[in-house]
Amino acid sequence: MRVTIDVSQRLVICTFSDELTDADILGLAPLVRSHPDLDPSFSAIMDFSGVTASSVSTSAIEKAARRPGNFNPTSMHVVIAPQDHIFGLARMSQVFAEKTRPNSAVVRTMEEAHEFIRAGRQDNKS
């Protein structure tokens, strides 16, 4: 798992590869929170495109989704999940996180993720 913060784009990108585990899901928030460039007003993309296997439990997804987030409620959150099984897990997380991360989407590509964030930023300017 890698966390990259693009200050100029006001964007946190978390990239996952290989096998996705409960430790990855539960360890993400503390890792992001500890990053020196984190600004809670930034948006976030979680990119699971490189995941080849998953041993994530439903309880880990629910626990991670229901805990308070690192971002403001107006921040945009996008999960990129081209694989069907990861897409399903991400949708489950989205349902659990409705109250803590209301501006979220699950998409298949990076292009769709950036489109969602652009649209959300336009909505916030209106």
TAWOKA-V959485 format. One record per residue. N is the residue number from 0. PSI is psi in whole degrees, 0 to 359 (999 if undefined). NEAR is the number of other ideal C-beta (glycine too) atoms within 12 Angstrom. D_CENTER is the distance of its C-alpha to the mean C-alpha in Angstrom with 2 decimals. Layout:
N;PSI;NEAR;D_CENTER / N;PSI;NEAR;D_CENTER
This chain:
0;135;27;12.28 / 1;137;19;12.38 / 2;125;30;10.93 / 3;132;22;12.41 / 4;121;28;12.93 / 5;97;20;14.84 / 6;321;16;16.85 / 7;329;9;18.79 / 8;356;21;15.89 / 9;51;27;14.28 / 10;134;34;10.97 / 11;127;37;8.80 / 12;121;33;7.95 / 13;120;38;7.08 / 14;127;26;9.40 / 15;147;35;10.60 / 16;166;19;14.18 / 17;223;17;17.08 / 18;132;19;16.88 / 19;127;38;13.80 / 20;170;21;15.16 / 21;320;21;14.89 / 22;322;18;15.28 / 23;312;34;12.18 / 24;314;38;10.05 / 25;337;23;12.32 / 26;352;21;12.69 / 27;309;38;9.29 / 28;312;31;9.82 / 29;324;18;13.40 / 30;313;24;12.83 / 31;315;31;10.74 / 32;328;22;13.31 / 33;352;14;16.12 / 34;130;24;15.42 / 35;339;10;18.42 / 36;4;20;16.93 / 37;132;28;14.20 / 38;123;23;15.00 / 39;346;21;13.48 / 40;352;19;14.17 / 41;162;32;11.88 / 42;168;37;8.97 / 43;141;44;5.61 / 44;129;42;4.82 / 45;114;48;3.73 / 46;109;36;7.35 / 47;16;42;9.26 / 48;327;29;12.37 / 49;5;23;14.37 / 50;129;32;14.16 / 51;343;16;17.76 / 52;159;17;18.01 / 53;133;28;16.34 / 54;32;20;17.99 / 55;135;32;15.28 / 56;155;19;17.04 / 57;322;19;16.45 / 58;324;16;17.32 / 59;319;27;14.62 / 60;314;32;11.93 / 61;316;22;13.88 / 62;313;22;14.45 / 63;320;36;10.93 / 64;327;33;10.01 / 65;343;21;13.35 / 66;157;22;13.60 / 67;141;17;13.46 / 68;174;34;10.40 / 69;355;30;10.88 / 70;161;33;10.75 / 71;154;22;13.45 / 72;337;20;13.52 / 73;352;21;14.06 / 74;149;30;10.92 / 75;140;37;9.00 / 76;124;40;5.35 / 77;135;38;5.22 / 78;128;45;4.87 / 79;118;34;8.06 / 80;87;35;10.34 / 81;337;23;13.97 / 82;138;23;15.46 / 83;315;15;16.67 / 84;323;19;16.13 / 85;322;35;12.45 / 86;315;25;12.12 / 87;316;20;14.08 / 88;320;34;12.12 / 89;321;41;8.85 / 90;321;23;11.31 / 91;315;27;12.75 / 92;319;37;9.74 / 93;320;29;9.52 / 94;315;21;13.23 / 95;329;25;13.19 / 96;15;32;10.91 / 97;323;18;13.06 / 98;327;16;14.77 / 99;335;26;12.27 / 100;75;34;9.62 / 101;336;19;12.11 / 102;73;27;10.89 / 103;159;34;8.28 / 104;154;33;8.90 / 105;124;32;8.84 / 106;175;31;10.89 / 107;338;24;12.94 / 108;161;21;13.26 / 109;323;24;12.23 / 110;314;16;14.99 / 111;323;23;13.66 / 112;313;36;10.32 / 113;324;24;12.67 / 114;316;20;14.98 / 115;316;29;12.69 / 116;316;33;11.98 / 117;314;21;15.73 / 118;319;20;16.83 / 119;322;26;15.02 / 120;323;22;16.59 / 121;318;12;19.87 / 122;321;13;19.78 / 123;337;18;19.34 / 124;336;9;22.33 / 125;999;7;24.56
